[in-house]
């Protein structure tokens, strides 16, 4: 979708008095959509899911973009304290049960936000994973919330072209080989030959945190 198409869709939601919010992981690929939202309506709340395991550079990047774009970012933190996020052997869940770790730190906190809104602007792209390629520009989440995916058919090349055209800052870890950046324990550097999300949960049969699998409801 072009900027004009994204703006038109958002204006329609607003005209329908729908409560809109967005989410962002604040990595380099996120900056294009954040910039687009700032051009359309800076008051749209953007939830930053702060798991407590993020790279310090991600927090710094988020603060930089908030200041630069003037966007309305809300930190969303898990309700279950880390001391209770351990298995029977005392290991933190990211090491022993990463799916449940993602549920407690990402899926569960966002579900409460969904219950209070009508439209979720989500920056997923179809070229990022098989699961994301099966989504539509408009899907549904729990609580009858519309999932709006304005970047779904953008490619990685289109994202970086937009970044260059608008001279947008990139995540500090991008140039160090961290192309898809999530929680620090579950993110690794990748080579130029790897696909974009290869550094997430490297070595595990896992490539999604649940936001784009568990929080999708097919009508």
ABEGO torsion letter per residue (X at the ends): XBAAAAAAAAAAAAAAGBBBBBBBAGBAAAAAAAAAAAAABAABBBBBBBAGABBAAAAAAAAAAAAAAGBBBBBBBBABBAAABBBAAGBBAAAABAAAAAAAAAAAAAAAAAAABABBBBABBAAABAAAAABBABBBBBGGBBBBBAAAABBAAAAAAAAAAAGBBBBAAAAAGBABBBBAAABBBBBAABBAAAABGBGBBBABAGAAAAABBBX
